[in-house]
Amino acid sequence: MTELVWDILPECSVTDSADAQTHKWEWISKAELPAIADKLKESMTSDLLDRKASGTVYRADPTSPGLLDWLNVRGPWLAYVKPQHEEPLGIRTTSPDGVETIVLICAHNEHIGARLLITCVQNLTPDHLPSLLTQLDTVADRAGRKEGWIWGLELEGELVSAWKGLKGRNVVSGVRAEQVGHLLGVAWYGDENDQGEFAEWQMWDWC
C-alpha cells in the first residue's frame, strides 16, 4: 500500500492566482452522494471491463447501501471536537470535453492525527493539482488539519511526480507503514484456490 503526504497551507496564505483557479471546482454535499456513487460505479465498471486479467478482478461497489455514507459518519463520529457545520465530502470539476473529475475527502478523523484524507480520486490529472489543493486548503485549515494524506497512488506515475514538484508542499511518498486499523473495508469470499485480484487501493472505503 502506497501513501503520499503533503503540507496544508493556511487559508490566509491562499491566493487567487491564475494558476490556482484554472479549474472551476464545486463542493460535494451529503445529499449529492447517491449521484456521485452512480458516476463512480459507471467509471469503475468501465475500468474492469477494459482489464485483461487471467483470474477474478473485483472492486467495492460505491452504490452499495451505506458505503459512501460512511464518509459522513466515520470522521465526525471520531472527532474530539465535533464539526459545527456540515463539511463538504468532496469536490468535482468538469473539463471542456465533458470529463468529470471527482475527489472525495474526509476532513475529520482524529485516529490519523491532524490530516485531511483524500479517500478517492477519479480522472485526476497533474493539471488539476494546483487548483485542487488550493481549494482543499480552505476546508483543511478550518478543520485544524496540518497535512493531507492519500493512499494507493502509483509512486512512479505522473500524478505523484507532479505532486512532488509543487512548491511549499513538502511532499513525502512511499510504502505506508503498518498501523492498527485503517484497513480497506473489503473481504474476498471466493474460492480459496481462485487468484482474486483487488483492483482498488484508494482509501474511499476504509474501515
Secondary structure, DSSP 8 states (H G I E B T S, - for coil): -EEEEEE---GGG----TTTTSS--EEE-GGGHHHHHHHHHHHHHHHHHH---SS-EE---TTSTTTTTHHHHHHHHH-SS--SS----EEEEE-TTS-EEEEEEE---GGG-SEEEEEEEES--GGGHHHHHHHHHHHHHHTT--EEEEE---TTSHHHHHHHTSTT---EEEE----SS--BS----S-TTS--EE---SSTTB-
